[in-house]
Amino acid sequence: MKIIFRFFSLLLVFQTTVLLAQEANISNSDIASGVIYEANIRQYSEEGTFNAFTKDLPVLRDLGVKVIWLMPVNPISTTKSKGPLGSYYAVSDYKKVNPEFGTADDFRALVNKAHELGIYIILDWVPGHTGWDHVWIKEHPDFYLKNDKGEIIDPINHATGKSWGWTDVADLNYDNKKMQKAMTNAMKYWIEEFDIDGYRVDQAYAVPQSFFDKTFKALRSLKPIFLLAETDIEHPGGIELVSKFDASYHSGNYFLNQIAQGKMTVTELESHFKSVMEKHKDENILLNYTSTHDVNSWQGTSAELYGDAYNMLTAFTYIFPGMPLIYSGQEYELNKRLLFFEKDDFPKKNGETMTLLKQLGKLKNNNDALTAGNGRAAYESMNGFVKMNHGKENQIFAFKRSSQNNTIVFVANMSKNYAQFTMNYNGTFTAFPSGKNKMLSDSYEYVMKPWEYWILLK
């Protein structure tokens, strides 16, 4: 009797495990309606550990987050390292976790908890170079690029022939097929051993496309995955490279910063985004963001970059076609440049931004007029309907997203001055998030405050 009971108990565990594994497979609908969160484990908490971050996963779920991009979790090289703790991008072992963050079991628990909450985990992968402590340096020096003296080199800017200054890393040689195979096996390892859901590929533009063709086929044979490229159509390979990934960067945050600083017109901003969308296929999702680890540490805080325009531009990244991104701490009013090569953290105090991101995340998750990717909701510029009073340069960016079931109109004053305008458009809407009725009419004259925006639902 005990044997029979144990058999059925094991069968139940097996069936539950299979069911959970099935539920952990990322789907097109998750990507279409999801928010992505970039997690900087070292700086996310005072502890700087996987376990501390895992505790806050329910908070991220409530922000509408469907995908978490973890900055590199591998051990960091100490040879030639920068700063007290070194760069996450100077990897010393592709198949281990950084003990600074916790154990492999801690990482596995993070992934499992995320899956329980309907959140998927992708790892930041660094395929272009390793740290100088990496085992390949001694065991496979032929895996690396060398100078005329036969010395392994750090990455070179091919436009100038000089070092980028990334002296803490050694440049890999993609002419070496054994290295490519070892890299592919390392990427398969994290899916097979920890059930992660994909990768954000660092400097994807610096790796031969033939490598991605073979490797992505191998990875996708294991399970459905999500692949984000640090590249855009301006980098070598352009749209052909971008099309190999599910999502990619573009230079949108630079243009949003220029708008906030009053250094660009709405017409120029719209022209940029129109060009980007025309060059991408619907399935090539754009990453919309105001901050990332690079932006925050090297360019400035949201307050420095966007000032009073920040809330409006944040809303823009959710409503405009693409996938909105939150960087660690933005939800908690992050007001500092996080240190990159040493320990740092930030206070977790809920404020206006947390409320705004929860509202926008819920809208993104549940309104099919905001879907991204294959079959994404339609986009239509409405700037041609706007007429500024007093002959001023257009301050209003207006567009419409629509599906069979829903319509969303976004109207924003993208300037530090009051805007007076008429709009050759008629309709009755529900204002978000207030729920109040809002009528658009070609017989009205509108006045918008600096950086004011409307999200109108129908």
PLY file of the C-alpha trace (Angstrom):
ply
format ascii 1.0
element vertex 458
property float x
property float y
property float z
element edge 457
property int vertex1
property int vertex2
end_header
0.00 0.00 0.00
2.85 2.36 0.90
4.53 1.58 -2.41
1.34 2.36 -4.36
0.84 5.61 -2.43
4.44 6.66 -3.06
4.06 5.84 -6.77
1.02 8.09 -7.10
2.71 10.83 -5.06
5.69 10.77 -7.40
3.33 10.75 -10.39
1.55 13.82 -9.03
4.87 15.63 -8.51
5.93 14.72 -12.05
2.64 15.95 -13.54
2.84 19.17 -11.54
6.42 19.71 -12.67
5.45 19.18 -16.30
2.50 21.55 -15.92
4.67 24.25 -14.39
7.24 23.78 -17.16
4.50 24.22 -19.74
3.26 27.35 -17.99
6.82 28.73 -17.96
7.00 28.83 -21.75
6.92 32.40 -22.95
4.20 33.14 -25.51
3.54 35.74 -28.18
0.70 37.16 -26.09
3.08 37.67 -23.14
5.46 39.61 -25.35
2.69 41.53 -27.09
1.26 42.89 -23.84
4.29 42.89 -21.56
6.57 45.33 -19.81
10.27 44.46 -19.47
12.28 45.23 -16.32
16.07 45.51 -16.31
17.35 44.26 -12.96
20.71 45.36 -11.60
21.06 42.75 -8.86
24.16 44.30 -7.26
22.52 47.69 -6.83
18.86 46.68 -6.45
19.08 46.18 -2.69
21.37 46.80 0.25
22.17 43.07 0.24
22.74 42.97 -3.54
21.61 39.33 -3.75
19.28 37.09 -5.73
17.27 36.39 -2.58
16.66 40.05 -1.82
15.49 40.63 -5.37
13.24 37.54 -5.36
11.26 38.97 -2.45
10.20 41.92 -4.59
8.99 39.93 -7.61
5.31 40.46 -6.65
5.91 44.21 -6.84
7.20 43.84 -10.40
4.23 41.68 -11.34
1.95 44.49 -10.17
3.82 46.84 -12.52
2.75 44.70 -15.48
6.22 43.20 -15.89
6.22 40.02 -17.99
9.97 39.82 -18.71
12.89 40.48 -16.37
16.26 41.13 -17.98
18.96 40.33 -15.44
22.25 42.11 -15.99
25.10 39.54 -16.17
24.97 37.13 -13.24
28.32 35.45 -14.00
31.46 35.75 -11.86
33.50 38.88 -12.61
37.16 38.82 -13.56
39.55 40.42 -11.06
42.53 40.68 -13.41
42.71 44.17 -14.93
39.30 44.89 -13.38
37.91 48.40 -13.04
36.92 49.70 -9.63
36.61 47.69 -6.41
34.15 45.12 -7.81
34.70 45.26 -11.56
32.27 45.29 -14.46
29.46 42.76 -14.85
30.51 42.58 -18.50
33.99 41.19 -17.70
32.82 37.58 -17.36
35.23 35.05 -15.86
33.06 31.94 -16.29
30.06 31.53 -18.58
28.65 28.60 -16.59
28.73 29.90 -13.02
26.89 32.48 -10.94
28.58 35.40 -9.25
29.01 34.39 -5.57
28.50 38.07 -4.73
24.83 37.54 -5.66
24.31 34.12 -4.06
24.40 30.47 -5.03
23.17 28.55 -8.06
20.26 27.34 -5.92
19.41 30.95 -5.05
19.34 31.78 -8.74
17.19 28.75 -9.50
14.75 29.82 -6.79
14.55 33.27 -8.39
13.68 31.78 -11.77
11.11 29.40 -10.26
9.41 32.16 -8.26
9.25 34.39 -11.33
7.64 31.58 -13.32
5.06 31.05 -10.55
4.11 34.73 -10.94
3.89 34.55 -14.73
7.17 36.42 -15.21
9.97 35.26 -17.53
13.71 35.59 -16.95
16.26 36.48 -19.61
19.99 36.78 -18.95
22.29 39.50 -20.19
24.80 37.59 -22.32
28.24 38.92 -23.26
29.41 37.04 -26.37
31.99 39.52 -27.67
34.66 39.33 -24.98
35.54 37.76 -21.63
37.38 38.91 -18.55
41.11 38.19 -18.28
40.52 35.52 -15.63
38.37 33.39 -17.91
39.52 29.78 -18.16
39.68 30.11 -21.96
42.60 32.53 -21.64
44.87 29.71 -20.43
43.24 26.66 -21.95
42.21 28.10 -25.33
44.24 31.23 -26.16
43.33 30.61 -29.82
39.75 31.62 -28.87
40.95 35.25 -28.73
42.07 37.94 -31.15
45.77 38.81 -30.98
48.07 41.57 -32.14
51.15 41.19 -34.34
53.16 40.11 -31.30
50.78 37.24 -30.60
49.34 38.96 -27.53
45.62 38.74 -26.72
44.05 42.18 -27.10
41.14 44.12 -25.70
38.38 45.18 -28.15
39.40 47.48 -31.00
37.33 50.23 -32.59
37.63 49.24 -36.23
36.76 52.76 -37.36
39.91 54.12 -35.70
42.07 51.01 -35.29
42.52 51.90 -31.62
41.31 50.37 -28.37
37.86 51.30 -27.10
39.47 51.56 -23.67
37.75 48.42 -22.39
41.01 47.14 -20.98
39.28 44.87 -18.46
38.15 42.45 -21.20
39.78 40.28 -23.89
38.33 40.20 -27.42
37.02 36.87 -28.74
37.87 35.48 -32.18
34.75 34.42 -34.09
36.84 32.87 -36.85
37.44 30.05 -34.38
34.63 27.51 -34.80
35.51 25.69 -31.56
35.02 28.94 -29.66
31.64 29.43 -31.32
30.57 25.93 -30.32
31.70 26.49 -26.73
29.74 29.76 -26.64
26.60 28.06 -27.96
26.92 25.27 -25.39
27.26 27.84 -22.61
24.07 29.58 -23.74
22.23 26.25 -23.90
23.44 25.45 -20.37
21.34 28.14 -18.67
18.17 27.05 -20.44
18.74 23.36 -19.75
19.91 23.74 -16.14
17.89 26.71 -14.89
14.96 26.97 -17.33
15.65 30.61 -18.18
13.58 32.12 -20.98
16.07 33.81 -23.28
18.81 36.40 -23.55
19.57 40.07 -23.94
22.65 39.94 -26.17
25.27 42.55 -25.37
26.72 44.32 -28.42
24.90 42.01 -30.81
26.18 44.10 -33.71
29.77 42.98 -32.97
29.06 39.27 -33.46
28.78 37.57 -36.89
25.20 36.93 -37.93
26.07 33.37 -38.92
26.69 32.64 -35.23
23.19 33.79 -34.34
21.64 31.70 -37.11
23.08 28.47 -35.74
22.89 29.30 -32.05
19.34 30.62 -32.00
18.12 27.54 -33.85
19.75 25.38 -31.17
18.32 27.45 -28.32
14.80 27.53 -29.75
14.85 23.75 -30.11
14.96 23.60 -26.29
11.94 25.80 -25.53
10.25 29.03 -26.67
12.56 31.93 -25.79
12.71 35.72 -26.01
15.78 37.36 -27.58
16.61 41.04 -27.14
19.45 42.59 -29.12
21.63 45.47 -28.05
21.71 46.77 -31.60
19.63 48.88 -33.95
19.24 49.41 -37.69
22.11 51.91 -37.72
24.65 49.29 -36.65
26.38 46.91 -39.10
23.91 44.39 -40.48
21.02 46.76 -39.89
17.54 45.37 -40.25
18.79 41.89 -41.25
20.46 41.54 -37.85
17.51 43.05 -35.98
15.14 40.60 -37.65
16.93 37.65 -36.03
15.78 38.88 -32.60
12.36 39.37 -31.05
13.19 42.90 -29.93
15.96 45.45 -30.29
17.08 48.90 -29.25
16.73 52.13 -31.16
17.91 55.64 -30.41
14.55 56.80 -29.10
15.75 57.84 -25.65
18.27 60.25 -27.20
15.47 61.95 -29.11
13.24 62.04 -26.03
16.07 63.73 -24.15
16.44 66.28 -26.95
12.71 67.05 -26.73
12.92 67.48 -22.95
15.90 69.81 -23.34
14.11 71.88 -26.00
16.74 70.97 -28.60
14.38 69.21 -31.03
10.97 69.88 -32.52
7.97 67.55 -32.46
8.18 67.35 -36.24
11.77 66.07 -36.02
10.82 63.57 -33.30
7.94 62.20 -35.34
10.13 61.96 -38.42
12.65 59.84 -36.50
10.05 57.42 -35.15
8.31 57.19 -38.53
11.61 56.23 -40.16
12.34 53.61 -37.50
8.92 51.98 -37.83
9.10 51.92 -41.64
12.43 50.05 -41.53
11.26 47.44 -39.04
8.85 44.60 -39.60
5.89 44.34 -37.24
7.44 41.34 -35.49
10.66 43.26 -34.71
9.62 44.88 -31.45
11.20 48.20 -30.49
12.43 48.70 -26.93
10.99 51.98 -25.61
12.81 53.40 -22.59
13.93 56.50 -20.76
16.70 54.74 -18.80
18.93 51.64 -18.76
22.10 50.80 -16.84
24.15 52.63 -19.47
21.86 55.66 -19.54
21.66 55.98 -15.76
25.34 55.46 -14.92
26.94 57.32 -17.82
24.38 59.85 -19.10
22.35 60.91 -16.10
19.31 60.40 -13.91
15.79 60.80 -15.21
15.59 64.18 -13.50
18.82 65.30 -15.17
17.82 64.07 -18.61
14.11 64.82 -18.74
13.20 67.17 -15.91
9.49 68.02 -15.79
8.87 66.12 -19.04
9.61 62.76 -17.40
6.06 61.58 -16.65
4.82 62.53 -20.11
7.74 60.78 -21.81
7.27 57.70 -19.61
3.64 57.50 -20.72
4.78 57.92 -24.32
7.02 54.82 -24.04
3.99 52.74 -23.02
1.53 53.99 -25.63
3.86 54.21 -28.64
4.36 50.89 -30.51
6.93 48.68 -28.80
7.83 47.21 -25.42
8.28 49.63 -22.50
11.26 49.12 -20.19
11.73 49.99 -16.52
15.27 50.15 -15.14
16.02 49.14 -11.54
14.90 51.88 -9.18
12.84 53.95 -11.60
9.71 52.69 -9.86
11.09 54.09 -6.60
11.89 57.61 -7.88
15.55 56.74 -8.52
17.36 60.09 -8.29
21.01 59.10 -8.46
23.51 57.73 -10.94
24.15 54.22 -9.68
27.82 53.38 -9.37
28.95 50.87 -11.97
32.13 49.30 -10.63
31.31 49.26 -6.92
28.42 48.60 -4.54
25.51 51.00 -4.46
21.76 50.90 -3.79
18.71 53.14 -3.54
15.87 53.73 -1.07
12.56 52.01 -1.83
9.87 54.59 -1.22
6.61 54.39 -3.11
5.64 57.64 -4.77
4.05 59.18 -7.82
6.12 57.12 -10.26
5.12 53.79 -8.69
1.46 54.75 -9.06
1.95 55.89 -12.64
3.83 52.72 -13.65
1.19 50.46 -12.08
-1.53 52.27 -14.02
0.37 52.17 -17.29
1.40 48.55 -16.76
-2.19 47.47 -16.21
-3.26 49.33 -19.35
-0.45 47.76 -21.38
-1.30 44.25 -20.14
-5.02 44.47 -20.76
-5.78 46.77 -23.69
-5.21 45.13 -27.07
-4.83 48.55 -28.72
-1.31 48.52 -27.26
-0.13 45.13 -28.49
3.36 44.76 -29.96
4.94 42.23 -32.28
3.18 40.08 -34.85
-0.32 41.41 -35.45
0.42 44.50 -33.35
-2.26 47.13 -32.92
-2.39 49.75 -35.65
-0.61 53.09 -35.35
-1.81 56.28 -37.01
-0.21 59.72 -36.68
-2.67 62.49 -35.83
-0.22 65.37 -36.00
-1.72 66.36 -39.33
-5.02 67.07 -37.53
-3.38 69.58 -35.18
-3.22 73.30 -35.91
-1.31 75.53 -33.52
-2.71 78.97 -32.80
-0.59 82.06 -33.38
1.51 80.30 -36.05
3.81 78.60 -33.53
5.97 75.56 -34.23
3.95 72.45 -33.51
4.22 71.52 -29.83
1.71 68.65 -29.96
2.51 65.01 -30.64
-0.74 63.11 -31.26
-1.34 59.57 -32.49
-3.89 56.78 -32.38
-3.48 53.07 -31.57
-6.34 50.79 -32.50
-7.46 47.17 -32.64
-10.78 45.59 -33.54
-12.01 46.14 -30.00
-10.31 49.27 -28.70
-8.92 52.66 -29.62
-6.42 54.78 -27.68
-5.57 58.37 -28.57
-2.42 59.93 -27.11
-2.03 63.71 -27.15
0.96 65.42 -25.52
2.33 68.93 -25.24
6.02 68.22 -25.79
7.28 71.63 -24.75
7.94 73.74 -21.66
5.38 76.32 -22.81
1.60 76.35 -22.79
0.12 75.10 -26.06
-3.02 76.49 -27.74
-4.36 74.49 -30.66
-7.34 73.12 -32.51
-7.69 69.53 -33.65
-9.62 68.40 -36.70
-10.89 65.25 -34.99
-14.16 64.31 -33.31
-14.94 61.64 -30.77
-16.01 60.88 -27.21
-13.53 59.08 -24.98
-12.78 58.03 -21.43
-9.74 59.78 -19.98
-7.15 57.49 -18.43
-6.70 56.99 -15.53
-9.39 59.35 -14.17
-12.29 57.63 -15.94
-13.88 60.97 -16.81
-15.51 61.66 -20.15
-13.39 63.60 -22.64
-14.65 64.93 -25.94
-12.48 65.81 -28.90
-14.07 68.23 -31.35
-12.89 70.29 -34.30
-14.90 73.19 -32.88
-12.89 73.35 -29.63
-9.74 75.29 -28.85
-7.51 73.37 -26.46
-4.97 74.68 -23.98
-2.43 72.25 -22.55
0.02 72.94 -19.76
3.74 72.36 -20.32
4.39 68.62 -20.66
0.71 67.77 -20.16
-0.58 64.63 -21.85
-3.88 62.85 -22.44
-4.49 59.11 -22.78
-8.00 58.69 -24.18
-9.75 55.33 -24.38
-12.64 54.19 -26.54
0 1
1 2
2 3
3 4
4 5
5 6
6 7
7 8
8 9
9 10
10 11
11 12
12 13
13 14
14 15
15 16
16 17
17 18
18 19
19 20
20 21
21 22
22 23
23 24
24 25
25 26
26 27
27 28
28 29
29 30
30 31
31 32
32 33
33 34
34 35
35 36
36 37
37 38
38 39
39 40
40 41
41 42
42 43
43 44
44 45
45 46
46 47
47 48
48 49
49 50
50 51
51 52
52 53
53 54
54 55
55 56
56 57
57 58
58 59
59 60
60 61
61 62
62 63
63 64
64 65
65 66
66 67
67 68
68 69
69 70
70 71
71 72
72 73
73 74
74 75
75 76
76 77
77 78
78 79
79 80
80 81
81 82
82 83
83 84
84 85
85 86
86 87
87 88
88 89
89 90
90 91
91 92
92 93
93 94
94 95
95 96
96 97
97 98
98 99
99 100
100 101
101 102
102 103
103 104
104 105
105 106
106 107
107 108
108 109
109 110
110 111
111 112
112 113
113 114
114 115
115 116
116 117
117 118
118 119
119 120
120 121
121 122
122 123
123 124
124 125
125 126
126 127
127 128
128 129
129 130
130 131
131 132
132 133
133 134
134 135
135 136
136 137
137 138
138 139
139 140
140 141
141 142
142 143
143 144
144 145
145 146
146 147
147 148
148 149
149 150
150 151
151 152
152 153
153 154
154 155
155 156
156 157
157 158
158 159
159 160
160 161
161 162
162 163
163 164
164 165
165 166
166 167
167 168
168 169
169 170
170 171
171 172
172 173
173 174
174 175
175 176
176 177
177 178
178 179
179 180
180 181
181 182
182 183
183 184
184 185
185 186
186 187
187 188
188 189
189 190
190 191
191 192
192 193
193 194
194 195
195 196
196 197
197 198
198 199
199 200
200 201
201 202
202 203
203 204
204 205
205 206
206 207
207 208
208 209
209 210
210 211
211 212
212 213
213 214
214 215
215 216
216 217
217 218
218 219
219 220
220 221
221 222
222 223
223 224
224 225
225 226
226 227
227 228
228 229
229 230
230 231
231 232
232 233
233 234
234 235
235 236
236 237
237 238
238 239
239 240
240 241
241 242
242 243
243 244
244 245
245 246
246 247
247 248
248 249
249 250
250 251
251 252
252 253
253 254
254 255
255 256
256 257
257 258
258 259
259 260
260 261
261 262
262 263
263 264
264 265
265 266
266 267
267 268
268 269
269 270
270 271
271 272
272 273
273 274
274 275
275 276
276 277
277 278
278 279
279 280
280 281
281 282
282 283
283 284
284 285
285 286
286 287
287 288
288 289
289 290
290 291
291 292
292 293
293 294
294 295
295 296
296 297
297 298
298 299
299 300
300 301
301 302
302 303
303 304
304 305
305 306
306 307
307 308
308 309
309 310
310 311
311 312
312 313
313 314
314 315
315 316
316 317
317 318
318 319
319 320
320 321
321 322
322 323
323 324
324 325
325 326
326 327
327 328
328 329
329 330
330 331
331 332
332 333
333 334
334 335
335 336
336 337
337 338
338 339
339 340
340 341
341 342
342 343
343 344
344 345
345 346
346 347
347 348
348 349
349 350
350 351
351 352
352 353
353 354
354 355
355 356
356 357
357 358
358 359
359 360
360 361
361 362
362 363
363 364
364 365
365 366
366 367
367 368
368 369
369 370
370 371
371 372
372 373
373 374
374 375
375 376
376 377
377 378
378 379
379 380
380 381
381 382
382 383
383 384
384 385
385 386
386 387
387 388
388 389
389 390
390 391
391 392
392 393
393 394
394 395
395 396
396 397
397 398
398 399
399 400
400 401
401 402
402 403
403 404
404 405
405 406
406 407
407 408
408 409
409 410
410 411
411 412
412 413
413 414
414 415
415 416
416 417
417 418
418 419
419 420
420 421
421 422
422 423
423 424
424 425
425 426
426 427
427 428
428 429
429 430
430 431
431 432
432 433
433 434
434 435
435 436
436 437
437 438
438 439
439 440
440 441
441 442
442 443
443 444
444 445
445 446
446 447
447 448
448 449
449 450
450 451
451 452
452 453
453 454
454 455
455 456
456 457
